[in-house]
Amino acid sequence: MDKTSLTSWGNVRRSESFLREPASAEETRKAIMSLGKNGGIARGSGRSYGDQAMNEDGDVIRPSFNTTRWSNVNEEGVVTVKSSVTFFELLKVLVPLGWYLPVVPGTGFVTIGGAIAADIHGKNHYHKSSLGNHVRSITLMLADGSTVECSRINESELFWATVGGLGLTGVILEAKIQLTSIPSSTVLINTKRFYDFAELLEVMKSTAIESDYSIAWLDLISKSNPGRGILETGNYESTNEDSTLSYETKPLVSISNKFPNTLLNASTVRIYSALRFNLTGRKSSSASKPLATYMHPLDRIGNWNRLYGPAGLIQWQVVIPEESEDALLNILQAINKSDLPAFLAVLKKLGPANNAALSFPLRGWTLAVDFPAKHHLVYEVLDALDLEVVNVGGRVYLAKDTRLDSKLISKMYPRVDEWNSIRETVDPHRRWQSDFSRRLGL
């Protein structure tokens, strides 16, 4: 069997692997039973920024189940869905019926299996927590080829180890997820800009709690007002009984794979940030947007990751506990002084953590920043920032990591030994492996 070249969504990591694409549970079992010495890892649509779903010289299992069939939503609003179904595929069916997933990622191209493995959170974590809290049960195929259905009641330890476990407990075949009803498929967005980060943070505390969704874009490259930003809050609009609900988005443009590697630099990012900030009015404004457009704005730009050129991008996402929120300004100022071109920086408010040992969210704030990987200072600066995050009780989002020091894992995720114990029980021979797991010693 020939190897296939795979890349991360950030285009920083690459590997040569044996790609398996089983079309059924039985084919998945056969693929698992024939894993080689480097084991295997499940892969969805390849939207991981790093090496979480990559396995050099090993197997990568990408389920290709028939995604056009799933159970109808039952009277309790629970849907049974195959792991290889993407959010877009599912929501195109659910939204016209008046249903929505309580937690949705920033792109609709993520698969359900990948989202559970990353325990994704959205723009409403302070209301809805992360996806794992809405999963009723998971059908999981283990390293010995057996299948188990786990939930918060049955095989609960395995359930919570799989949620946020980045594919290292087995292959998720399908899941039952509790849905939420929605009044419409449009959202009224209120937008307001802030020159001062401290003021933005204070306003965000109150408006986030009162709104269905909340997110802030930050300008980290401005020398006069580092951390100035634009706050967006969104609430579902009401519709008439005759209104039609839909979930569609159309790409506006697609980025070529020959996009120049030198376009994103401190100067161009400074111009972009200034334009974006200044084009937002001084007073707050409101506008109605389709739900799909609001939830997945970057999906309208095909292959937007190519904007960073062949060298790729690093998305550094961290959470800072609520009691240590003063550290946020220190981090913003450190990025600003480093002269790293922070092209995209977003801030979201998070609620309490759930029971998953490797789940990312904590009660506090999450900051996600995109950096061109080609910059000569990016690794040095981020290593220093990681230490500051650890010192205030924060952590890096493992599902997006590409370069974390393995020595920091136990400090960021103090329950990692508990997770390892559960993993050892179901996979004592470490058949589930990835470039990510070997890099971080998991």
Helices and strands as residue ranges (DSSP letters): E 4-7, E 14-20, H 25-33, E 40-42, E 59-61, E 78-82, H 87-94, G 95-97, E 99-100, H 112-118, H 125-128, G 131-134, E 135-141, E 147-151, H 156-162, E 171-178, E 180-181, E 186-194, H 197-210, E 213-219, E 228-236, E 253-254, H 266-278, E 285-290, H 291-295, G 297-300, E 301-302, G 304-308, E 313-321, G 322-324, H 326-338, E 344-350, E 364-372, H 378-391, E 395-396, G 398-400, G 406-408, H 409-412, H 416-426, H 435-440
